[in-house]
Amino acid sequence: MRQMTLGLLALVAGIFAAPAAQADITIGFVTSLSGNGASIGIPYGRGINAAYEYKKTINGETIRLIQLDDGSDPSAATRNARKLVEEEKVDLLIGTATTPSTIAMAAVASELKVPMIAISPLGKLPDSPEQWVVSVPQPASLLVKIVADRMKRDGMKNIGYIGFSDAWGDLVYSGAKAAESTDDIKVQTNERYARTDTSVTAQILKVMAARPDAVLIGGSGTQGALPLITLAERGFKGNTYGTVALVNPDFVTVGGKSAEGIQVSAGPVIVAEQLPDDHFAKKIALDFRAVYQKTHNIPTTDGFSAYSFDAWLIFANAAERALKTAKPGTAEFRTALRDAILSTKELPGVHAVYNFKPGAVTGVDERSLVVVRLTGGAWKYAP
């Protein structure tokens, strides 16, 4: 477990300059800066740093941001969450880069009664008498529904599935199976592979033996490219589909020509400049891109950093209301912040318009998604 200062990461300088006693609102952020989730964890980290630059104070109160690396390990994510709550006395947790680690963090947040905004999908709320967690990303069921709608429009009927052998792979597969009842498609295979695997030849041979019209990928980041590379090597000529979890520069680089033409459901921020002027996300998404460029001196070309940014927008909006009734650093403020998050209404972000309510882990609808196609190494809006 490593505490990462932003200077060490060559990101935002100065966040840790103020001592803890002078910081009014303390946020604990966990991501995967190392390990097999780093290709998406690093963008998450860059997104939170851009968000901090975008809004450093709330109603005159300063914000202290602490960032920890979980090494893509759920056990480390658990330890980090406990450290942030028990030692750093954070008012809010935000994290992390993989679904298994996010589930682990959410359990700690619920146990210790600290609000948490998850930046990886959660299939369900932790088993707890009270709700302390919400999730920013579009749920896998909605991500896959949008893709299934596109498959149907494209005339695809028989679908092969290959995904991670973990919670994320389960979520995407469950979404695909749910689409069978409403769309004229049939999921023919359920092949899995580990995030650390270097070959999926055996799984792809089974997928192709089912003679699918299209293949749905339930992976993410660089490892999400492995099935596509193998499909191309085996001469597959059908369509390929995925989710926003594949919208990552490393995926595009590693996938190369094998990934060309894949269609994925993604947040509108991915194609911000291509959106109609009246789209809810266009202005805030372009603002996000500008502050990201200013913060890191590179453009953002992924969807993960935007989830962190939206988590910050949700936190800031809720904190403005919570500060009216309680002071940071207290149990009363954590409860007020939780209640404010759960009453968020029509808050526009770069990925979605957010509406949270008690009992629901997510707060997005179909406005949060568009279909994009990888063309010439770039994502293009495909309405």
C-alpha positions as CSV (number, residue, x, y, z in Angstrom):
1,M,0.0,0.0,0.0
2,R,1.5,3.3,-1.0
3,Q,0.4,6.9,-0.4
4,M,0.9,8.7,-3.6
5,T,1.4,12.5,-3.6
6,L,0.5,14.3,-6.7
7,G,4.0,15.7,-7.1
8,L,5.3,12.2,-7.0
9,L,2.9,11.3,-9.8
10,A,3.9,14.5,-11.8
11,L,0.3,15.5,-11.6
12,V,-1.2,18.3,-9.6
13,A,1.2,20.1,-7.2
14,G,0.2,21.6,-3.9
15,I,-2.8,19.5,-2.9
16,F,-0.8,18.1,0.1
17,A,0.8,21.5,1.0
18,A,-1.7,22.3,3.7
19,P,-1.5,20.2,6.9
20,A,-4.5,18.1,7.8
21,A,-5.6,20.4,10.7
22,Q,-6.1,23.3,8.2
23,A,-8.1,21.3,5.7
24,D,-11.9,21.5,6.1
25,I,-13.1,18.7,3.9
26,T,-11.0,15.6,3.5
27,I,-11.5,13.3,0.6
28,G,-9.9,9.8,0.3
29,F,-9.3,8.6,-3.2
30,V,-8.1,5.1,-4.1
31,T,-7.1,3.9,-7.6
32,S,-4.8,1.4,-9.2
33,L,-1.6,3.1,-10.1
34,S,0.1,-0.3,-10.4
35,G,-0.8,-3.9,-11.1
36,N,-3.0,-5.2,-13.9
37,G,-5.6,-2.5,-13.5
38,A,-3.1,0.4,-13.9
39,S,-4.1,1.1,-17.6
40,I,-7.4,2.3,-16.3
41,G,-6.4,3.3,-12.8
42,I,-3.9,5.9,-13.9
43,P,-6.6,7.7,-16.0
44,Y,-8.9,7.6,-12.9
45,G,-6.1,9.3,-10.9
46,R,-5.6,12.0,-13.6
47,G,-9.3,12.6,-13.7
48,I,-9.5,13.3,-9.9
49,N,-6.6,15.7,-10.1
50,A,-8.2,17.6,-13.0
51,A,-11.4,17.7,-10.9
52,Y,-9.5,19.2,-8.0
53,E,-8.1,21.9,-10.2
54,Y,-11.6,22.5,-11.5
55,K,-13.1,23.1,-8.0
56,K,-10.7,23.4,-5.0
57,T,-13.1,25.0,-2.5
58,I,-16.8,24.6,-1.6
59,N,-18.6,27.5,0.0
60,G,-15.2,28.9,1.1
61,E,-14.1,25.6,2.7
62,T,-10.9,24.1,1.5
63,I,-10.5,20.5,0.3
64,R,-7.8,18.1,1.3
65,L,-7.3,15.2,-1.2
66,I,-5.4,12.1,-0.3
67,Q,-4.7,9.5,-3.0
68,L,-3.6,5.9,-2.4
69,D,-2.6,3.1,-4.8
70,D,-4.3,-0.3,-4.3
71,G,-2.0,-2.1,-6.7
72,S,-5.1,-3.6,-8.4
73,D,-5.6,-5.8,-5.3
74,P,-8.9,-5.9,-3.5
75,S,-7.1,-6.7,-0.2
76,A,-5.1,-3.5,-0.6
77,A,-8.2,-1.6,-1.5
78,T,-9.7,-2.7,1.8
79,R,-6.7,-1.7,3.8
80,N,-6.5,1.7,2.0
81,A,-10.2,2.4,2.8
82,R,-9.7,1.6,6.5
83,K,-6.6,3.7,6.7
84,L,-8.3,6.7,5.1
85,V,-11.3,6.4,7.4
86,E,-9.6,5.4,10.7
87,E,-6.4,7.4,10.4
88,E,-7.0,10.2,8.0
89,K,-10.7,10.8,9.2
90,V,-11.9,11.3,5.6
91,D,-15.4,12.7,5.0
92,L,-15.8,10.8,1.8
93,L,-14.3,7.9,-0.1
94,I,-14.0,7.8,-3.9
95,G,-12.6,4.7,-5.7
96,T,-11.4,2.5,-7.4
97,A,-10.2,1.1,-10.7
98,T,-11.5,-2.4,-10.8
99,T,-14.9,-3.8,-9.8
100,P,-13.6,-6.4,-7.3
101,S,-11.6,-3.7,-5.5
102,T,-14.5,-1.3,-5.6
103,I,-16.8,-3.9,-4.0
104,A,-14.1,-4.4,-1.2
105,M,-14.0,-0.6,-0.6
106,A,-17.8,-0.3,-0.5
107,A,-18.0,-3.0,2.2
108,V,-15.6,-0.9,4.4
109,A,-17.5,2.3,3.7
110,S,-20.7,0.7,4.7
111,E,-19.2,-0.8,7.9
112,L,-17.6,2.4,9.0
113,K,-20.5,4.6,7.9
114,V,-18.6,6.9,5.5
115,P,-20.2,7.9,2.2
116,M,-18.5,6.5,-0.9
117,I,-18.8,7.3,-4.6
118,A,-17.7,4.3,-6.6
119,I,-16.1,5.0,-10.0
120,S,-16.3,1.4,-11.1
121,P,-19.6,-0.4,-11.6
122,L,-21.3,-2.1,-8.6
123,G,-23.9,-4.7,-9.4
124,K,-25.7,-4.2,-6.1
125,L,-25.4,-2.4,-2.8
126,P,-23.3,-3.8,0.0
127,D,-25.3,-5.9,2.6
128,S,-25.8,-3.1,5.2
129,P,-28.7,-1.8,7.3
130,E,-28.0,1.7,5.8
131,Q,-26.9,2.9,2.4
132,W,-23.6,4.7,2.2
133,V,-22.5,4.0,-1.4
134,V,-23.5,5.1,-4.9
135,S,-21.9,4.3,-8.2
136,V,-21.1,6.8,-11.0
137,P,-20.6,4.5,-14.0
138,Q,-23.5,3.4,-16.2
139,P,-24.6,0.0,-14.9
140,A,-23.5,-3.0,-17.0
141,S,-27.2,-3.8,-17.7
142,L,-27.6,-0.4,-19.4
143,L,-24.3,-0.5,-21.2
144,V,-25.2,-3.9,-22.7
145,K,-28.8,-2.8,-23.4
146,I,-27.6,0.0,-25.6
147,V,-25.1,-2.4,-27.4
148,A,-27.9,-5.0,-27.8
149,D,-30.1,-2.4,-29.4
150,R,-27.3,-1.7,-31.8
151,M,-26.7,-5.4,-32.5
152,K,-30.4,-5.8,-33.3
153,R,-30.3,-2.7,-35.6
154,D,-27.3,-4.2,-37.3
155,G,-29.1,-7.5,-37.9
156,M,-27.0,-9.6,-35.4
157,K,-28.8,-12.6,-33.9
158,N,-26.3,-15.1,-32.6
159,I,-23.8,-13.6,-30.2
160,G,-20.6,-15.0,-28.8
161,Y,-19.5,-13.7,-25.4
162,I,-16.0,-13.6,-23.9
163,G,-15.2,-11.6,-20.8
164,F,-13.1,-11.4,-17.6
165,S,-13.5,-14.2,-15.0
166,D,-14.4,-11.8,-12.3
167,A,-17.2,-9.5,-11.2
168,W,-17.0,-7.3,-14.3
169,G,-17.2,-10.2,-16.6
170,D,-20.2,-11.4,-14.7
171,L,-21.9,-8.0,-14.9
172,V,-21.5,-7.8,-18.7
173,Y,-22.7,-11.4,-19.2
174,S,-25.7,-10.9,-17.0
175,G,-26.6,-7.8,-19.1
176,A,-26.3,-9.7,-22.3
177,K,-28.5,-12.5,-21.0
178,A,-31.1,-10.0,-19.9
179,A,-31.2,-8.5,-23.4
180,E,-32.2,-11.9,-24.8
181,S,-35.7,-11.4,-23.4
182,T,-36.3,-8.1,-25.0
183,D,-34.2,-8.2,-28.2
184,D,-34.1,-10.8,-30.9
185,I,-30.6,-12.0,-30.0
186,K,-29.2,-15.2,-28.5
187,V,-26.0,-15.4,-26.4
188,Q,-24.4,-18.6,-27.5
189,T,-21.2,-18.7,-25.4
190,N,-19.9,-17.7,-22.0
191,E,-16.1,-17.9,-22.3
192,R,-13.9,-16.3,-19.6
193,Y,-10.3,-15.4,-19.1
194,A,-8.3,-13.8,-16.2
195,R,-7.0,-10.3,-16.4
196,T,-3.4,-11.7,-16.2
197,D,-3.8,-14.2,-19.0
198,T,-1.6,-13.9,-22.1
199,S,-3.6,-16.1,-24.4
200,V,-7.3,-16.8,-25.1
201,T,-6.9,-19.1,-28.1
202,A,-8.8,-21.9,-26.5
203,Q,-11.7,-19.7,-25.5
204,I,-11.9,-18.0,-28.9
205,L,-11.9,-21.4,-30.7
206,K,-15.0,-22.3,-28.6
207,V,-16.6,-18.9,-29.4
208,M,-16.0,-19.3,-33.2
209,A,-17.3,-22.9,-33.1
210,A,-20.7,-21.5,-32.2
211,R,-20.6,-19.5,-35.5
212,P,-21.7,-16.2,-34.0
213,D,-22.7,-13.2,-36.1
214,A,-21.0,-11.0,-33.6
215,V,-18.8,-11.2,-30.4
216,L,-19.4,-9.1,-27.3
217,I,-16.3,-8.4,-25.2
218,G,-16.6,-8.2,-21.4
219,G,-13.1,-7.0,-20.7
220,S,-11.4,-3.6,-20.1
221,G,-8.2,-1.7,-20.8
222,T,-5.3,-3.4,-22.5
223,Q,-6.5,-6.9,-21.6
224,G,-9.8,-6.2,-23.4
225,A,-7.9,-6.2,-26.6
226,L,-6.7,-9.8,-26.3
227,P,-9.9,-11.5,-27.6
228,L,-10.0,-9.1,-30.5
229,I,-6.4,-9.8,-31.5
230,T,-7.1,-13.6,-31.3
231,L,-10.4,-13.3,-33.3
232,A,-8.5,-11.4,-36.0
233,E,-5.7,-14.1,-36.0
234,R,-8.4,-16.8,-36.5
235,G,-10.0,-15.0,-39.4
236,F,-13.2,-13.9,-37.7
237,K,-15.2,-11.6,-40.0
238,G,-18.2,-10.8,-37.9
239,N,-19.0,-7.6,-35.9
240,T,-17.5,-6.9,-32.5
241,Y,-19.1,-5.0,-29.7
242,G,-18.1,-3.8,-26.2
243,T,-18.6,-1.3,-23.5
244,V,-17.0,1.9,-22.3
245,A,-14.5,-0.2,-20.4
246,L,-12.6,-0.6,-23.7
247,V,-12.4,3.2,-24.3
248,N,-8.8,3.6,-23.4
249,P,-5.7,4.7,-25.3
250,D,-3.8,1.6,-24.4
251,F,-6.6,-0.6,-25.7
252,V,-6.5,1.2,-29.0
253,T,-2.7,0.9,-29.2
254,V,-2.6,-2.8,-28.3
255,G,-5.6,-3.8,-30.3
256,G,-4.4,-2.0,-33.4
257,K,-6.1,-3.1,-36.6
258,S,-7.7,-6.0,-34.8
259,A,-9.9,-3.5,-32.9
260,E,-10.9,-1.5,-35.9
261,G,-14.7,-1.2,-36.3
262,I,-15.7,-2.3,-32.8
263,Q,-18.8,-0.5,-31.6
264,V,-19.1,0.3,-27.9
265,S,-21.6,2.0,-25.6
266,A,-19.9,4.9,-24.0
267,G,-20.5,8.2,-22.2
268,P,-21.0,11.2,-24.4
269,V,-17.7,12.7,-23.2
270,I,-15.8,10.4,-25.4
271,V,-17.1,12.3,-28.5
272,A,-17.8,15.6,-26.9
273,E,-16.8,17.8,-29.8
274,Q,-18.9,15.7,-32.2
275,L,-22.1,16.1,-30.1
276,P,-25.0,18.4,-31.1
277,D,-24.7,21.8,-29.5
278,D,-27.9,21.2,-27.4
279,H,-26.6,17.9,-25.9
280,F,-26.6,18.2,-22.1
281,A,-23.0,17.0,-21.8
282,K,-21.3,19.1,-24.5
283,K,-20.4,22.2,-22.4
284,I,-19.3,20.4,-19.2
285,A,-17.4,17.8,-21.2
286,L,-15.5,20.5,-23.1
287,D,-14.8,22.2,-19.8
288,F,-13.5,18.9,-18.4
289,R,-11.2,18.5,-21.4
290,A,-9.9,22.0,-21.0
291,V,-9.0,21.6,-17.3
292,Y,-7.6,18.1,-17.9
293,Q,-5.3,19.6,-20.7
294,K,-4.3,22.4,-18.4
295,T,-3.6,20.1,-15.5
296,H,-1.6,17.4,-17.3
297,N,-0.5,19.1,-20.5
298,I,-2.0,16.2,-22.5
299,P,-5.4,15.6,-24.0
300,T,-7.8,13.1,-22.4
301,T,-8.8,10.3,-24.7
302,D,-10.5,7.9,-22.3
303,G,-13.8,7.6,-20.4
304,F,-12.3,6.6,-17.0
305,S,-10.9,10.0,-16.1
306,A,-14.3,11.5,-16.7
307,Y,-15.9,9.1,-14.1
308,S,-13.6,10.6,-11.4
309,F,-14.5,14.1,-12.6
310,D,-18.2,13.3,-12.3
311,A,-17.7,11.8,-8.8
312,W,-16.1,15.1,-7.8
313,L,-19.1,17.1,-9.3
314,I,-21.5,14.9,-7.3
315,F,-19.5,15.3,-4.1
316,A,-19.2,19.1,-4.6
317,N,-22.9,19.5,-5.3
318,A,-23.8,17.4,-2.2
319,A,-21.3,19.1,0.0
320,E,-22.8,22.6,-0.7
321,R,-26.0,21.3,0.9
322,A,-24.4,19.3,3.7
323,L,-22.4,22.2,4.9
324,K,-25.6,24.0,5.8
325,T,-26.3,21.5,8.6
326,A,-23.0,20.1,9.8
327,K,-19.2,20.7,10.0
328,P,-16.6,18.6,8.1
329,G,-14.7,16.0,10.2
330,T,-17.8,14.9,12.1
331,A,-20.1,11.9,11.9
332,E,-23.0,14.4,11.5
333,F,-21.3,15.8,8.3
334,R,-20.7,12.4,6.9
335,T,-24.4,11.5,7.4
336,A,-25.5,14.9,5.9
337,L,-23.2,14.4,3.0
338,R,-24.6,10.9,2.4
339,D,-28.1,12.2,2.6
340,A,-27.3,15.0,0.2
341,I,-25.7,12.6,-2.4
342,L,-28.8,10.4,-2.2
343,S,-31.0,13.4,-3.0
344,T,-29.1,14.6,-6.0
345,K,-31.5,15.7,-8.8
346,E,-30.8,16.4,-12.5
347,L,-27.1,17.1,-12.0
348,P,-25.4,17.3,-15.4
349,G,-22.0,15.7,-15.6
350,V,-19.7,14.7,-18.5
351,H,-21.1,11.2,-18.6
352,A,-24.7,11.5,-17.4
353,V,-27.4,13.5,-15.8
354,Y,-27.4,12.2,-12.2
355,N,-30.5,11.4,-10.1
356,F,-29.8,9.4,-6.9
357,K,-32.3,8.0,-4.5
358,P,-32.2,5.7,-1.4
359,G,-32.1,2.0,-2.4
360,A,-30.6,2.5,-5.8
361,V,-26.9,2.1,-6.4
362,T,-26.8,4.1,-9.7
363,G,-28.4,7.3,-10.8
364,V,-28.3,7.4,-14.6
365,D,-30.6,6.7,-17.5
366,E,-30.2,6.2,-21.3
367,R,-29.2,9.8,-21.7
368,S,-25.8,8.7,-20.3
369,L,-24.9,6.6,-23.3
370,V,-24.1,6.9,-27.0
371,V,-22.7,4.4,-29.4
372,V,-19.2,5.1,-30.8
373,R,-17.1,3.2,-33.4
374,L,-13.4,2.8,-33.5
375,T,-12.4,4.2,-36.9
376,G,-8.8,4.9,-37.9
377,G,-7.7,4.6,-34.4
378,A,-10.2,7.2,-33.1
379,W,-13.6,6.9,-31.6
380,K,-16.4,8.3,-33.8
381,Y,-19.9,9.2,-32.8
382,A,-22.2,6.6,-34.4
383,P,-25.9,7.7,-33.8
